[in-house]
Amino acid sequence: MKQSKFSITRFENYNGTAAWRVDGNLHGLRIRKNFKSREEAGAGKAVLEIQALQAASGIRPATTFLTDAQLRQAEDAFRRIEGRTKPLLAYLDYALANYREYDQLKPLDEAVAEYYTTKKTAFERTLLSLRQLRSIENELTLLKARFPKAQMSEFTAAKLLPFLERGSPSLKTYNNRRGLVSTFFKFAYQKDWTLLNPVEKTPHHRINHRRGSATTLTVERAAELMAFVETFEGGEMVALRSIRKENSFSIREWRIDGLLVTPL
C-alpha cells in the first residue's frame, strides 16, 4: 500500500490575505485544510502523513498508561505467541502459577559440596555405607569435571543424557549413574536451585534378571543326608517328627538348620 502524499499550496482569501492549504488523500478521502501560515501548514501536513503511515503499516494511536519500554515488551510478547492457540494471558497465568524464585546463579560445584556434606553426615550416622558414599563422590566429581562452569538452572535432560551414556556403559551401569545423579537433583529441587529434576526425563532401562532354581537332590542322596544327620552329634541338628496325611500313611520330616527335608 502506497503512502498517502500531501502537498502545501499558497492561495489568497477573498479579503486579499494569504493562506496555506494542505491537500491530499487519507483512508480514501480527500483532505483539504487551510492554515494561516506556512509553519502551521507544515505541522498539519506532518500530522496527516503520520496518520497515513500508521494506516498503511497497521500502527494506530492509543491512549495507555504503559511506558515506551513496557509497550515494546508487550508488542514483543504478542509476536512470540503468534500462531499459538492460547491468548497471551493464558501463558502468563501458567508462568505465574509455576514459576518460583530460586537461586539461578547457584554454581554446580557449590551445590555438589553442600549435597556431599549431607551424605557424609548420613555416613557418620551409619545411615549410608562407605561404598555408597564413594560412589556418590566419584559420580559427582565427574559431573563437575564435565560441566565446570555450569549453574544448576542450566541443566536439562538433553544436556545430562550424554553424560549418563558416556563410554557406552552397560544398562546396569547406566541405571546406577542415573540413580546417583537423580538423587542429587532431587536435593537441588528441594533447595529451589532448579525448577525440576531433569533426570526424570532421561530413559530408565528395565533389566530382566535370570531367576535361579533350587538344586534337587536325588532320592539316594537325600536318604544318605538324612541318615547322616540323624546320627551326627546325637542328631542335635535334626528336629524329627511324624505327621499323618489324609491317606493315613505316616511320613517323617527332617528339619536341618531350618531346611525342610521330606523323603518321598
C-alpha positions as CSV (number, residue, x, y, z in Angstrom):
1,M,0.0,0.0,0.0
2,K,1.5,3.3,-1.1
3,Q,1.9,6.1,1.4
4,S,-0.5,8.9,1.0
5,K,1.1,12.2,0.0
6,F,0.1,15.7,0.9
7,S,1.0,19.0,-0.7
8,I,1.1,22.5,0.5
9,T,-0.1,25.3,-1.7
10,R,-0.5,29.1,-1.2
11,F,-3.7,30.9,-2.1
12,E,-5.4,34.2,-1.4
13,N,-8.6,34.6,0.5
14,Y,-11.5,36.8,-0.7
15,N,-10.3,39.6,1.5
16,G,-6.9,39.5,-0.1
17,T,-5.0,37.8,2.8
18,A,-2.6,34.9,2.1
19,A,-3.3,31.4,3.3
20,W,-1.8,28.0,3.0
21,R,-3.7,24.8,2.1
22,V,-2.7,21.1,2.8
23,D,-4.2,18.9,0.1
24,G,-4.2,15.0,-0.2
25,N,-5.9,11.7,0.5
26,L,-6.3,9.8,3.7
27,H,-8.2,6.5,4.0
28,G,-9.6,7.1,0.5
29,L,-11.0,10.5,1.5
30,R,-9.9,13.8,0.0
31,I,-8.4,16.1,2.7
32,R,-8.1,19.9,2.3
33,K,-7.2,22.0,5.3
34,N,-6.4,25.7,5.4
35,F,-3.8,27.3,7.7
36,K,-2.9,31.0,8.3
37,S,0.9,30.5,8.0
38,R,3.4,28.3,6.2
39,E,4.6,26.9,9.5
40,E,1.1,25.8,10.6
41,A,0.5,24.2,7.3
42,G,3.8,22.2,7.6
43,A,2.8,21.0,11.1
44,G,-0.6,20.0,9.8
45,K,0.9,18.1,6.8
46,A,3.3,16.2,9.2
47,V,0.3,15.0,11.3
48,L,-1.6,13.8,8.3
49,E,1.4,12.0,6.9
50,I,1.9,10.2,10.2
51,Q,-1.8,9.1,10.2
52,A,-1.4,7.8,6.7
53,L,1.8,5.9,7.7
54,Q,0.0,4.3,10.6
55,A,-2.9,3.2,8.5
56,A,-0.5,1.7,5.9
57,S,1.6,-0.3,8.5
58,G,-1.2,-1.3,10.9
59,I,0.0,1.1,13.6
60,R,-2.6,3.1,15.3
61,P,-2.6,5.7,18.1
62,A,-3.8,4.5,21.5
63,T,-4.0,6.0,25.0
64,T,-2.1,3.8,27.5
65,F,-0.5,4.1,31.0
66,L,2.4,1.9,29.8
67,T,5.8,3.3,29.3
68,D,7.5,3.1,26.0
69,A,9.7,0.2,27.2
70,Q,6.6,-1.6,28.5
71,L,4.9,-1.1,25.2
72,R,7.8,-2.6,23.3
73,Q,7.8,-5.7,25.7
74,A,4.1,-6.1,25.2
75,E,4.5,-6.0,21.4
76,D,7.3,-8.5,21.6
77,A,5.3,-10.8,23.7
78,F,2.4,-10.8,21.2
79,R,4.9,-11.5,18.4
80,R,6.3,-14.5,20.3
81,I,2.9,-16.2,20.7
82,E,1.9,-15.6,17.1
83,G,0.4,-18.8,15.7
84,R,-0.4,-20.3,19.1
85,T,-3.9,-21.2,20.2
86,K,-4.0,-19.6,23.6
87,P,-4.2,-15.9,24.4
88,L,-1.2,-14.1,26.0
89,L,-2.8,-14.0,29.5
90,A,-3.2,-17.9,29.5
91,Y,0.6,-18.3,29.1
92,L,1.2,-15.5,31.7
93,D,-1.1,-17.2,34.2
94,Y,0.7,-20.5,33.7
95,A,4.1,-18.9,34.2
96,L,2.9,-17.1,37.4
97,A,1.5,-20.4,38.8
98,N,4.6,-22.5,38.1
99,Y,7.5,-20.1,38.3
100,R,9.2,-19.8,41.7
101,E,12.0,-17.6,42.7
102,Y,15.2,-19.7,43.0
103,D,18.9,-19.4,43.1
104,Q,19.6,-19.1,39.4
105,L,23.2,-18.4,40.0
106,K,23.9,-21.4,42.2
107,P,27.1,-22.9,40.8
108,L,27.2,-26.7,40.3
109,D,30.4,-27.1,42.4
110,E,28.8,-25.3,45.4
111,A,25.6,-27.4,45.1
112,V,27.7,-30.6,45.0
113,A,29.7,-29.5,48.1
114,E,26.5,-28.9,50.1
115,Y,25.0,-32.2,49.0
116,Y,28.1,-34.2,49.8
117,T,28.2,-32.7,53.3
118,T,24.7,-34.1,53.9
119,K,25.7,-37.5,52.6
120,K,28.9,-37.5,54.7
121,T,26.8,-36.8,57.8
122,A,24.5,-39.7,56.9
123,F,27.6,-41.9,56.6
124,E,28.8,-40.8,60.0
125,R,25.4,-41.7,61.5
126,T,25.7,-45.2,59.8
127,L,22.8,-44.4,57.5
128,L,25.0,-44.7,54.4
129,S,27.7,-47.2,53.6
130,L,31.2,-46.2,52.7
131,R,30.8,-47.8,49.3
132,Q,27.7,-45.7,48.6
133,L,29.5,-42.5,49.8
134,R,32.4,-43.2,47.5
135,S,30.1,-43.8,44.6
136,I,28.3,-40.5,45.2
137,E,31.6,-38.7,45.4
138,N,33.1,-40.3,42.3
139,E,30.0,-39.6,40.1
140,L,29.5,-36.0,41.2
141,T,33.2,-35.3,40.8
142,L,32.9,-36.5,37.1
143,L,29.8,-34.3,36.8
144,K,31.7,-31.2,37.9
145,A,34.6,-32.0,35.6
146,R,32.1,-32.4,32.7
147,F,30.4,-29.1,33.4
148,P,33.0,-26.9,35.2
149,K,31.2,-23.6,35.0
150,A,27.5,-24.7,35.0
151,Q,24.7,-23.2,37.0
152,M,22.1,-25.5,38.5
153,S,19.3,-23.8,36.5
154,E,21.0,-24.7,33.2
155,F,20.6,-28.5,33.3
156,T,18.2,-30.3,31.1
157,A,17.6,-33.9,30.2
158,A,19.2,-33.4,26.8
159,K,22.3,-32.0,28.5
160,L,22.6,-34.8,31.0
161,L,21.9,-37.7,28.8
162,P,25.4,-37.8,27.0
163,F,27.0,-37.6,30.5
164,L,25.0,-40.6,31.7
165,E,25.8,-42.6,28.5
166,R,29.5,-41.8,28.4
167,G,31.7,-44.7,27.5
168,S,28.9,-46.9,26.2
169,P,28.1,-48.4,29.7
170,S,26.0,-51.5,30.4
171,L,22.4,-51.0,31.2
172,K,23.0,-51.6,34.9
173,T,25.9,-49.1,35.0
174,Y,23.8,-46.5,33.2
175,N,20.9,-47.0,35.7
176,N,23.3,-46.8,38.7
177,R,24.7,-43.5,37.3
178,R,21.2,-42.2,36.7
179,G,20.1,-43.0,40.2
180,L,23.1,-41.2,41.8
181,V,22.6,-38.1,39.7
182,S,18.9,-38.1,40.1
183,T,19.1,-38.2,43.9
184,F,21.4,-35.1,43.7
185,F,19.0,-33.2,41.6
186,K,16.1,-34.1,43.9
187,F,18.1,-32.5,46.7
188,A,18.7,-29.4,44.4
189,Y,15.0,-29.2,43.6
190,Q,14.1,-29.2,47.4
191,K,16.6,-26.4,47.8
192,D,15.0,-24.4,45.0
193,W,18.2,-24.4,43.0
194,T,16.3,-25.8,40.0
195,L,12.6,-25.8,38.9
196,L,12.6,-29.6,38.3
197,N,14.6,-32.8,38.3
198,P,15.9,-33.1,34.7
199,V,17.0,-36.7,35.3
200,E,13.4,-37.8,35.5
201,K,13.0,-37.1,31.7
202,T,16.0,-39.3,30.8
203,P,15.4,-43.0,29.9
204,H,15.5,-45.7,32.6
205,H,16.3,-49.2,31.3
206,R,14.5,-52.2,32.6
207,I,16.7,-55.2,33.1
208,N,15.4,-58.7,33.1
209,H,17.1,-60.8,35.8
210,R,17.5,-64.6,35.4
211,R,15.6,-66.5,38.0
212,G,17.5,-69.2,39.8
213,S,16.1,-72.6,40.9
214,A,16.9,-74.8,43.8
215,T,19.1,-77.8,43.2
216,T,17.1,-81.0,43.6
217,L,18.7,-84.0,45.4
218,T,18.3,-87.5,44.1
219,V,16.4,-90.0,46.3
220,E,19.6,-91.8,47.1
221,R,21.5,-88.6,48.0
222,A,18.6,-87.4,50.2
223,A,18.5,-90.7,52.1
224,E,22.2,-90.6,52.7
225,L,21.9,-87.0,54.0
226,M,19.1,-87.9,56.4
227,A,20.8,-91.0,57.6
228,F,23.9,-88.9,58.4
229,V,22.3,-86.0,60.2
230,E,20.2,-88.4,62.4
231,T,23.4,-89.8,63.9
232,F,25.7,-86.8,63.7
233,E,26.3,-85.3,67.2
234,G,23.3,-87.3,68.6
235,G,21.0,-85.9,66.0
236,E,21.2,-82.4,67.5
237,M,20.8,-80.7,64.1
238,V,17.6,-82.5,63.3
239,A,14.1,-82.0,64.6
240,L,12.4,-85.3,63.7
241,R,8.7,-85.7,63.9
242,S,5.9,-87.8,62.4
243,I,2.9,-86.4,60.5
244,R,-0.2,-88.2,59.2
245,K,-1.7,-87.4,55.9
246,E,-5.2,-88.0,54.7
247,N,-4.3,-91.4,53.3
248,S,-3.2,-92.4,56.8
249,F,0.4,-93.1,55.8
250,S,2.9,-91.9,58.3
251,I,5.7,-89.8,56.8
252,R,8.7,-88.3,58.5
253,E,10.1,-84.8,58.1
254,W,13.6,-83.7,59.0
255,R,14.4,-80.1,59.6
256,I,18.1,-79.4,59.3
257,D,19.0,-75.9,60.5
258,G,15.7,-74.6,59.2
259,L,15.8,-76.7,55.9
260,L,12.8,-79.0,55.5
261,V,13.6,-82.4,54.0
262,T,10.8,-84.8,53.3
263,P,11.5,-88.2,52.0
264,L,9.4,-89.3,49.1
